[in-house]
Amino acid sequence: MNKLRATIGFSMAGFLLIAVTVAVSTKAVGEALDGAALVKERCTQCHDLMRVERRAGQDRAWWERTVERMEGKRTGLLNDAERNAVLDHLADM
């Protein structure tokens, strides 16, 4: 009986893991990330938004170097999709 319960428990846990993975993957593919919201959320962890806004008008290459420097100071700051959304937003400011 305990073996059966364990088997059912592991099966349910596996199913939930797959369901959550699919839900997260679908959201990442189906919805565009909001670069402005990411900038507000992540960049203001270390400094205020005015510091970012003062640099409006810089090209994407400049922002890529800046974001790379910031990521070097704080590991796990952005994943690849988030990084692209942030760079798109910053380059369009």
C-alpha positions as a Markdown table, in Angstrom:
| # | Residue | x | y | z |
|---|---|---|---|---|
| 1 | Met | 0.0 | 0.0 | 0.0 |
| 2 | Asn | 2.8 | 2.4 | 0.9 |
| 3 | Lys | 4.5 | 1.6 | -2.4 |
| 4 | Leu | 1.3 | 2.4 | -4.3 |
| 5 | Arg | 0.9 | 5.8 | -2.5 |
| 6 | Ala | 4.5 | 6.7 | -3.2 |
| 7 | Thr | 4.1 | 5.8 | -6.9 |
| 8 | Ile | 0.9 | 7.9 | -7.1 |
| 9 | Gly | 2.6 | 10.8 | -5.3 |
| 10 | Phe | 5.6 | 10.8 | -7.6 |
| 11 | Ser | 3.4 | 10.6 | -10.6 |
| 12 | Met | 1.3 | 13.6 | -9.4 |
| 13 | Ala | 4.5 | 15.6 | -8.6 |
| 14 | Gly | 5.8 | 14.8 | -12.1 |
| 15 | Phe | 2.5 | 15.9 | -13.7 |
| 16 | Leu | 2.5 | 19.2 | -11.8 |
| 17 | Leu | 6.1 | 19.9 | -12.7 |
| 18 | Ile | 5.3 | 19.4 | -16.4 |
| 19 | Ala | 2.1 | 21.5 | -16.1 |
| 20 | Val | 4.0 | 24.4 | -14.5 |
| 21 | Thr | 6.8 | 24.1 | -17.1 |
| 22 | Val | 4.3 | 24.3 | -19.9 |
| 23 | Ala | 2.5 | 27.2 | -18.4 |
| 24 | Val | 5.7 | 29.2 | -17.9 |
| 25 | Ser | 6.9 | 28.4 | -21.4 |
| 26 | Thr | 3.6 | 29.4 | -22.9 |
| 27 | Lys | 3.7 | 32.7 | -21.1 |
| 28 | Ala | 7.3 | 33.4 | -22.2 |
| 29 | Val | 6.4 | 32.6 | -25.8 |
| 30 | Gly | 2.9 | 34.1 | -26.0 |
| 31 | Glu | 3.5 | 37.4 | -24.3 |
| 32 | Ala | 6.0 | 40.1 | -25.0 |
| 33 | Leu | 8.0 | 41.3 | -22.0 |
| 34 | Asp | 7.5 | 44.8 | -20.9 |
| 35 | Gly | 10.9 | 46.4 | -21.1 |
| 36 | Ala | 9.8 | 49.6 | -19.3 |
| 37 | Ala | 8.4 | 47.6 | -16.4 |
| 38 | Leu | 11.6 | 45.5 | -16.2 |
| 39 | Val | 13.8 | 48.6 | -16.1 |
| 40 | Lys | 11.6 | 50.0 | -13.3 |
| 41 | Glu | 11.7 | 46.8 | -11.4 |
| 42 | Arg | 15.3 | 45.7 | -11.9 |
| 43 | Cys | 17.4 | 48.9 | -12.4 |
| 44 | Thr | 15.9 | 50.6 | -9.4 |
| 45 | Gln | 17.2 | 47.8 | -7.1 |
| 46 | Cys | 20.5 | 49.7 | -7.2 |
| 47 | His | 19.8 | 53.2 | -8.3 |
| 48 | Asp | 16.9 | 55.5 | -9.0 |
| 49 | Leu | 15.1 | 55.7 | -12.4 |
| 50 | Met | 16.3 | 59.3 | -13.0 |
| 51 | Arg | 19.8 | 57.9 | -13.5 |
| 52 | Val | 18.5 | 55.8 | -16.3 |
| 53 | Glu | 16.3 | 58.5 | -17.8 |
| 54 | Arg | 19.3 | 61.0 | -18.0 |
| 55 | Arg | 20.8 | 58.7 | -20.5 |
| 56 | Ala | 17.9 | 58.7 | -22.9 |
| 57 | Gly | 18.9 | 58.9 | -26.5 |
| 58 | Gln | 21.9 | 56.6 | -26.3 |
| 59 | Asp | 22.1 | 53.9 | -29.0 |
| 60 | Arg | 21.6 | 50.2 | -28.4 |
| 61 | Ala | 25.4 | 49.5 | -28.4 |
| 62 | Trp | 25.9 | 51.9 | -25.6 |
| 63 | Trp | 23.0 | 50.3 | -23.6 |
| 64 | Glu | 24.4 | 46.8 | -24.3 |
| 65 | Arg | 27.7 | 47.8 | -22.7 |
| 66 | Thr | 26.0 | 49.4 | -19.8 |
| 67 | Val | 23.6 | 46.5 | -19.1 |
| 68 | Glu | 26.5 | 44.1 | -19.4 |
| 69 | Arg | 28.4 | 46.1 | -16.8 |
| 70 | Met | 25.4 | 46.1 | -14.5 |
| 71 | Glu | 24.9 | 42.4 | -14.9 |
| 72 | Gly | 28.5 | 41.9 | -13.9 |
| 73 | Lys | 27.7 | 43.6 | -10.6 |
| 74 | Arg | 24.6 | 41.6 | -10.0 |
| 75 | Thr | 24.4 | 38.0 | -11.2 |
| 76 | Gly | 21.0 | 36.7 | -12.3 |
| 77 | Leu | 19.7 | 40.2 | -12.9 |
| 78 | Leu | 18.1 | 39.4 | -16.3 |
| 79 | Asn | 17.6 | 36.3 | -18.4 |
| 80 | Asp | 18.2 | 36.6 | -22.2 |
| 81 | Ala | 14.6 | 37.5 | -23.1 |
| 82 | Glu | 14.4 | 40.1 | -20.3 |
| 83 | Arg | 17.7 | 41.5 | -21.4 |
| 84 | Asn | 16.5 | 42.0 | -25.0 |
| 85 | Ala | 13.2 | 43.6 | -23.8 |
| 86 | Val | 15.2 | 46.0 | -21.5 |
| 87 | Leu | 17.6 | 46.9 | -24.3 |
| 88 | Asp | 14.8 | 47.5 | -26.8 |
| 89 | His | 13.1 | 49.8 | -24.3 |
| 90 | Leu | 16.3 | 51.7 | -23.4 |
| 91 | Ala | 17.4 | 52.1 | -27.0 |
| 92 | Asp | 13.9 | 53.6 | -27.8 |
| 93 | Met | 13.9 | 56.1 | -25.0 |
